[in-house]
Amino acid sequence: QVQLVESGGGLVQAGGSLRLSCAASGSIFSINAMAWYRQTPGKQRELVAAITSGGNTNYADSVNGRFTISRDNAKNMVNLQMNSLKPEDTAVYYCNADIISLGSGGVARGRMAYWGKGTLVTVSS
């Protein structure tokens, strides 16, 4: 009953920018960390950036200084602003969130990691 939906992927030239967004919906009690991962064919999914509920962030070395992660706790959203894109940033980008779901009676029910279905980012050279 919890769903993550990404948007904002697409095709961009090297040096350009894209902004990804992810909205969490459903029976949500609270959201802890939120993050973006990416994956290319034949490779493991890798962490791109993460942000805690308090706003602390961390980035992969490969994107540090070019990407910025942010979140809107009121809207249960996380964004990834990607600047100075490079062809090697081409990947499917996945939203991830550590969510405590809402049970009956308005109490916390359980905690698990949820994933979006991914959005493709293609950077042409």
mmCIF file of the C-alpha atoms, coordinates in Angstrom:
data_MODEL
# 
_entry.id   MODEL 
# 
loop_
_atom_site.group_PDB 
_atom_site.id 
_atom_site.type_symbol 
_atom_site.label_atom_id 
_atom_site.label_alt_id 
_atom_site.label_comp_id 
_atom_site.label_asym_id 
_atom_site.label_entity_id 
_atom_site.label_seq_id 
_atom_site.pdbx_PDB_ins_code 
_atom_site.Cartn_x 
_atom_site.Cartn_y 
_atom_site.Cartn_z 
_atom_site.occupancy 
_atom_site.B_iso_or_equiv 
_atom_site.pdbx_formal_charge 
_atom_site.auth_seq_id 
_atom_site.auth_comp_id 
_atom_site.auth_asym_id 
_atom_site.auth_atom_id 
_atom_site.pdbx_PDB_model_num 
ATOM 1   C CA . GLN A 1 1   ? 0.000  0.000  0.000   1.00 0.00 ? 1   GLN A CA 1 
ATOM 2   C CA . VAL A 1 2   ? 3.055  2.232  -0.037  1.00 0.00 ? 2   VAL A CA 1 
ATOM 3   C CA . GLN A 1 3   ? 4.199  3.364  -3.441  1.00 0.00 ? 3   GLN A CA 1 
ATOM 4   C CA . LEU A 1 4   ? 7.138  5.362  -4.752  1.00 0.00 ? 4   LEU A CA 1 
ATOM 5   C CA . VAL A 1 5   ? 6.772  6.998  -8.147  1.00 0.00 ? 5   VAL A CA 1 
ATOM 6   C CA . GLU A 1 6   ? 9.703  8.650  -9.935  1.00 0.00 ? 6   GLU A CA 1 
ATOM 7   C CA . SER A 1 7   ? 9.517  11.289 -12.624 1.00 0.00 ? 7   SER A CA 1 
ATOM 8   C CA . GLY A 1 8   ? 11.847 13.561 -14.545 1.00 0.00 ? 8   GLY A CA 1 
ATOM 9   C CA . GLY A 1 9   ? 14.082 11.209 -16.473 1.00 0.00 ? 9   GLY A CA 1 
ATOM 10  C CA . GLY A 1 10  ? 14.878 11.703 -20.123 1.00 0.00 ? 10  GLY A CA 1 
ATOM 11  C CA . LEU A 1 11  ? 17.524 12.446 -22.717 1.00 0.00 ? 11  LEU A CA 1 
ATOM 12  C CA . VAL A 1 12  ? 19.977 15.293 -22.232 1.00 0.00 ? 12  VAL A CA 1 
ATOM 13  C CA . GLN A 1 13  ? 23.264 16.345 -23.792 1.00 0.00 ? 13  GLN A CA 1 
ATOM 14  C CA . ALA A 1 14  ? 26.487 16.186 -21.837 1.00 0.00 ? 14  ALA A CA 1 
ATOM 15  C CA . GLY A 1 15  ? 26.837 19.256 -19.665 1.00 0.00 ? 15  GLY A CA 1 
ATOM 16  C CA . GLY A 1 16  ? 23.106 19.624 -19.284 1.00 0.00 ? 16  GLY A CA 1 
ATOM 17  C CA . SER A 1 17  ? 20.816 19.263 -16.293 1.00 0.00 ? 17  SER A CA 1 
ATOM 18  C CA . LEU A 1 18  ? 17.874 17.158 -15.213 1.00 0.00 ? 18  LEU A CA 1 
ATOM 19  C CA . ARG A 1 19  ? 15.767 17.084 -12.083 1.00 0.00 ? 19  ARG A CA 1 
ATOM 20  C CA . LEU A 1 20  ? 14.341 13.831 -10.800 1.00 0.00 ? 20  LEU A CA 1 
ATOM 21  C CA . SER A 1 21  ? 11.471 13.694 -8.356  1.00 0.00 ? 21  SER A CA 1 
ATOM 22  C CA . CYS A 1 22  ? 10.011 10.879 -6.314  1.00 0.00 ? 22  CYS A CA 1 
ATOM 23  C CA . ALA A 1 23  ? 6.733  10.939 -4.445  1.00 0.00 ? 23  ALA A CA 1 
ATOM 24  C CA . ALA A 1 24  ? 5.823  8.465  -1.732  1.00 0.00 ? 24  ALA A CA 1 
ATOM 25  C CA . SER A 1 25  ? 2.158  7.731  -1.190  1.00 0.00 ? 25  SER A CA 1 
ATOM 26  C CA . GLY A 1 26  ? -0.084 5.314  0.646   1.00 0.00 ? 26  GLY A CA 1 
ATOM 27  C CA . SER A 1 27  ? -0.318 4.272  4.258   1.00 0.00 ? 27  SER A CA 1 
ATOM 28  C CA . ILE A 1 28  ? 2.725  6.098  5.610   1.00 0.00 ? 28  ILE A CA 1 
ATOM 29  C CA . PHE A 1 29  ? 3.413  6.691  9.280   1.00 0.00 ? 29  PHE A CA 1 
ATOM 30  C CA . SER A 1 30  ? 6.837  8.236  8.802   1.00 0.00 ? 30  SER A CA 1 
ATOM 31  C CA . ILE A 1 31  ? 9.778  8.241  6.407   1.00 0.00 ? 31  ILE A CA 1 
ATOM 32  C CA . ASN A 1 32  ? 13.355 7.931  7.544   1.00 0.00 ? 32  ASN A CA 1 
ATOM 33  C CA . ALA A 1 33  ? 16.146 8.158  4.990   1.00 0.00 ? 33  ALA A CA 1 
ATOM 34  C CA . MET A 1 34  ? 15.395 8.643  1.308   1.00 0.00 ? 34  MET A CA 1 
ATOM 35  C CA . ALA A 1 35  ? 17.861 8.011  -1.461  1.00 0.00 ? 35  ALA A CA 1 
ATOM 36  C CA . TRP A 1 36  ? 18.565 7.714  -5.151  1.00 0.00 ? 36  TRP A CA 1 
ATOM 37  C CA . TYR A 1 37  ? 20.331 4.740  -6.669  1.00 0.00 ? 37  TYR A CA 1 
ATOM 38  C CA . ARG A 1 38  ? 21.255 3.999  -10.252 1.00 0.00 ? 38  ARG A CA 1 
ATOM 39  C CA . GLN A 1 39  ? 21.950 0.923  -12.284 1.00 0.00 ? 39  GLN A CA 1 
ATOM 40  C CA . THR A 1 40  ? 23.364 0.159  -15.708 1.00 0.00 ? 40  THR A CA 1 
ATOM 41  C CA . PRO A 1 41  ? 23.139 -3.197 -17.514 1.00 0.00 ? 41  PRO A CA 1 
ATOM 42  C CA . GLY A 1 42  ? 25.445 -5.796 -16.050 1.00 0.00 ? 42  GLY A CA 1 
ATOM 43  C CA . LYS A 1 43  ? 26.329 -3.724 -13.014 1.00 0.00 ? 43  LYS A CA 1 
ATOM 44  C CA . GLN A 1 44  ? 25.109 -3.629 -9.449  1.00 0.00 ? 44  GLN A CA 1 
ATOM 45  C CA . ARG A 1 45  ? 22.780 -0.930 -8.306  1.00 0.00 ? 45  ARG A CA 1 
ATOM 46  C CA . GLU A 1 46  ? 24.823 1.847  -6.697  1.00 0.00 ? 46  GLU A CA 1 
ATOM 47  C CA . LEU A 1 47  ? 23.991 4.589  -4.252  1.00 0.00 ? 47  LEU A CA 1 
ATOM 48  C CA . VAL A 1 48  ? 24.007 8.038  -5.812  1.00 0.00 ? 48  VAL A CA 1 
ATOM 49  C CA . ALA A 1 49  ? 22.825 10.214 -2.936  1.00 0.00 ? 49  ALA A CA 1 
ATOM 50  C CA . ALA A 1 50  ? 20.943 9.898  0.336   1.00 0.00 ? 50  ALA A CA 1 
ATOM 51  C CA . ILE A 1 51  ? 19.249 12.258 2.746   1.00 0.00 ? 51  ILE A CA 1 
ATOM 52  C CA . THR A 1 52  ? 18.039 11.696 6.289   1.00 0.00 ? 52  THR A CA 1 
ATOM 53  C CA . SER A 1 53  ? 14.772 12.983 7.687   1.00 0.00 ? 53  SER A CA 1 
ATOM 54  C CA . GLY A 1 54  ? 16.802 15.725 9.323   1.00 0.00 ? 54  GLY A CA 1 
ATOM 55  C CA . GLY A 1 55  ? 18.398 16.794 6.076   1.00 0.00 ? 55  GLY A CA 1 
ATOM 56  C CA . ASN A 1 56  ? 21.858 15.278 6.371   1.00 0.00 ? 56  ASN A CA 1 
ATOM 57  C CA . THR A 1 57  ? 23.158 14.222 2.980   1.00 0.00 ? 57  THR A CA 1 
ATOM 58  C CA . ASN A 1 58  ? 25.823 12.046 1.473   1.00 0.00 ? 58  ASN A CA 1 
ATOM 59  C CA . TYR A 1 59  ? 26.882 11.530 -2.122  1.00 0.00 ? 59  TYR A CA 1 
ATOM 60  C CA . ALA A 1 60  ? 28.809 9.099  -4.227  1.00 0.00 ? 60  ALA A CA 1 
ATOM 61  C CA . ASP A 1 61  ? 32.225 10.493 -5.082  1.00 0.00 ? 61  ASP A CA 1 
ATOM 62  C CA . SER A 1 62  ? 31.351 10.381 -8.770  1.00 0.00 ? 62  SER A CA 1 
ATOM 63  C CA . VAL A 1 63  ? 28.488 12.864 -8.387  1.00 0.00 ? 63  VAL A CA 1 
ATOM 64  C CA . ASN A 1 64  ? 29.656 15.003 -5.472  1.00 0.00 ? 64  ASN A CA 1 
ATOM 65  C CA . GLY A 1 65  ? 29.574 18.644 -6.455  1.00 0.00 ? 65  GLY A CA 1 
ATOM 66  C CA . ARG A 1 66  ? 27.322 18.039 -9.452  1.00 0.00 ? 66  ARG A CA 1 
ATOM 67  C CA . PHE A 1 67  ? 24.194 16.476 -7.944  1.00 0.00 ? 67  PHE A CA 1 
ATOM 68  C CA . THR A 1 68  ? 22.052 17.798 -5.103  1.00 0.00 ? 68  THR A CA 1 
ATOM 69  C CA . ILE A 1 69  ? 19.513 15.763 -3.173  1.00 0.00 ? 69  ILE A CA 1 
ATOM 70  C CA . SER A 1 70  ? 16.676 17.443 -1.317  1.00 0.00 ? 70  SER A CA 1 
ATOM 71  C CA . ARG A 1 71  ? 13.391 16.450 0.256   1.00 0.00 ? 71  ARG A CA 1 
ATOM 72  C CA . ASP A 1 72  ? 10.047 17.893 1.169   1.00 0.00 ? 72  ASP A CA 1 
ATOM 73  C CA . ASN A 1 73  ? 8.884  16.085 4.279   1.00 0.00 ? 73  ASN A CA 1 
ATOM 74  C CA . ALA A 1 74  ? 5.417  17.624 4.137   1.00 0.00 ? 74  ALA A CA 1 
ATOM 75  C CA . LYS A 1 75  ? 4.884  16.179 0.661   1.00 0.00 ? 75  LYS A CA 1 
ATOM 76  C CA . ASN A 1 76  ? 6.812  12.941 1.180   1.00 0.00 ? 76  ASN A CA 1 
ATOM 77  C CA . MET A 1 77  ? 9.013  13.788 -1.769  1.00 0.00 ? 77  MET A CA 1 
ATOM 78  C CA . VAL A 1 78  ? 12.686 13.549 -2.600  1.00 0.00 ? 78  VAL A CA 1 
ATOM 79  C CA . ASN A 1 79  ? 14.377 15.284 -5.495  1.00 0.00 ? 79  ASN A CA 1 
ATOM 80  C CA . LEU A 1 80  ? 17.693 14.935 -7.276  1.00 0.00 ? 80  LEU A CA 1 
ATOM 81  C CA . GLN A 1 81  ? 19.034 17.927 -9.157  1.00 0.00 ? 81  GLN A CA 1 
ATOM 82  C CA . MET A 1 82  ? 21.638 16.722 -11.618 1.00 0.00 ? 82  MET A CA 1 
ATOM 83  C CA . ASN A 1 83  ? 23.958 19.282 -13.204 1.00 0.00 ? 83  ASN A CA 1 
ATOM 84  C CA . SER A 1 84  ? 26.978 18.979 -15.470 1.00 0.00 ? 84  SER A CA 1 
ATOM 85  C CA . LEU A 1 85  ? 25.772 15.594 -16.599 1.00 0.00 ? 85  LEU A CA 1 
ATOM 86  C CA . LYS A 1 86  ? 28.207 13.185 -18.196 1.00 0.00 ? 86  LYS A CA 1 
ATOM 87  C CA . PRO A 1 87  ? 27.619 10.205 -20.487 1.00 0.00 ? 87  PRO A CA 1 
ATOM 88  C CA . GLU A 1 88  ? 28.680 7.931  -17.635 1.00 0.00 ? 88  GLU A CA 1 
ATOM 89  C CA . ASP A 1 89  ? 25.683 9.173  -15.636 1.00 0.00 ? 89  ASP A CA 1 
ATOM 90  C CA . THR A 1 90  ? 23.450 7.297  -18.064 1.00 0.00 ? 90  THR A CA 1 
ATOM 91  C CA . ALA A 1 91  ? 21.470 4.760  -16.051 1.00 0.00 ? 91  ALA A CA 1 
ATOM 92  C CA . VAL A 1 92  ? 18.101 3.852  -14.667 1.00 0.00 ? 92  VAL A CA 1 
ATOM 93  C CA . TYR A 1 93  ? 17.644 5.877  -11.493 1.00 0.00 ? 93  TYR A CA 1 
ATOM 94  C CA . TYR A 1 94  ? 15.659 4.400  -8.624  1.00 0.00 ? 94  TYR A CA 1 
ATOM 95  C CA . CYS A 1 95  ? 14.103 6.111  -5.647  1.00 0.00 ? 95  CYS A CA 1 
ATOM 96  C CA . ASN A 1 96  ? 14.445 4.375  -2.298  1.00 0.00 ? 96  ASN A CA 1 
ATOM 97  C CA . ALA A 1 97  ? 12.841 5.174  1.034   1.00 0.00 ? 97  ALA A CA 1 
ATOM 98  C CA . ASP A 1 98  ? 12.961 3.691  4.520   1.00 0.00 ? 98  ASP A CA 1 
ATOM 99  C CA . ILE A 1 99  ? 9.305  3.858  5.509   1.00 0.00 ? 99  ILE A CA 1 
ATOM 100 C CA . ILE A 1 100 ? 7.310  3.009  8.593   1.00 0.00 ? 100 ILE A CA 1 
ATOM 101 C CA . SER A 1 101 ? 3.835  2.141  7.387   1.00 0.00 ? 101 SER A CA 1 
ATOM 102 C CA . LEU A 1 102 ? 0.598  3.152  9.014   1.00 0.00 ? 102 LEU A CA 1 
ATOM 103 C CA . GLY A 1 103 ? -1.602 0.492  10.528  1.00 0.00 ? 103 GLY A CA 1 
ATOM 104 C CA . SER A 1 104 ? -5.158 0.507  11.705  1.00 0.00 ? 104 SER A CA 1 
ATOM 105 C CA . GLY A 1 105 ? -5.919 2.873  14.528  1.00 0.00 ? 105 GLY A CA 1 
ATOM 106 C CA . GLY A 1 106 ? -3.233 5.269  13.361  1.00 0.00 ? 106 GLY A CA 1 
ATOM 107 C CA . VAL A 1 107 ? -0.304 3.362  14.828  1.00 0.00 ? 107 VAL A CA 1 
ATOM 108 C CA . ALA A 1 108 ? 2.956  2.343  13.240  1.00 0.00 ? 108 ALA A CA 1 
ATOM 109 C CA . ARG A 1 109 ? 2.780  -1.086 11.681  1.00 0.00 ? 109 ARG A CA 1 
ATOM 110 C CA . GLY A 1 110 ? 6.127  -2.007 10.209  1.00 0.00 ? 110 GLY A CA 1 
ATOM 111 C CA . ARG A 1 111 ? 9.315  -0.720 8.672   1.00 0.00 ? 111 ARG A CA 1 
ATOM 112 C CA . MET A 1 112 ? 10.830 -1.645 5.356   1.00 0.00 ? 112 MET A CA 1 
ATOM 113 C CA . ALA A 1 113 ? 12.686 -0.278 2.368   1.00 0.00 ? 113 ALA A CA 1 
ATOM 114 C CA . TYR A 1 114 ? 10.575 0.609  -0.645  1.00 0.00 ? 114 TYR A CA 1 
ATOM 115 C CA . TRP A 1 115 ? 11.699 1.107  -4.228  1.00 0.00 ? 115 TRP A CA 1 
ATOM 116 C CA . GLY A 1 116 ? 10.294 2.930  -7.187  1.00 0.00 ? 116 GLY A CA 1 
ATOM 117 C CA . LYS A 1 117 ? 10.171 1.341  -10.623 1.00 0.00 ? 117 LYS A CA 1 
ATOM 118 C CA . GLY A 1 118 ? 12.947 3.553  -11.954 1.00 0.00 ? 118 GLY A CA 1 
ATOM 119 C CA . THR A 1 119 ? 13.327 6.317  -14.494 1.00 0.00 ? 119 THR A CA 1 
ATOM 120 C CA . LEU A 1 120 ? 15.802 6.276  -17.357 1.00 0.00 ? 120 LEU A CA 1 
ATOM 121 C CA . VAL A 1 121 ? 18.375 9.041  -17.685 1.00 0.00 ? 121 VAL A CA 1 
ATOM 122 C CA . THR A 1 122 ? 20.347 9.115  -20.917 1.00 0.00 ? 122 THR A CA 1 
ATOM 123 C CA . VAL A 1 123 ? 23.219 11.544 -21.393 1.00 0.00 ? 123 VAL A CA 1 
ATOM 124 C CA . SER A 1 124 ? 24.488 11.877 -24.939 1.00 0.00 ? 124 SER A CA 1 
ATOM 125 C CA . SER A 1 125 ? 28.038 12.914 -25.746 1.00 0.00 ? 125 SER A CA 1 
# 
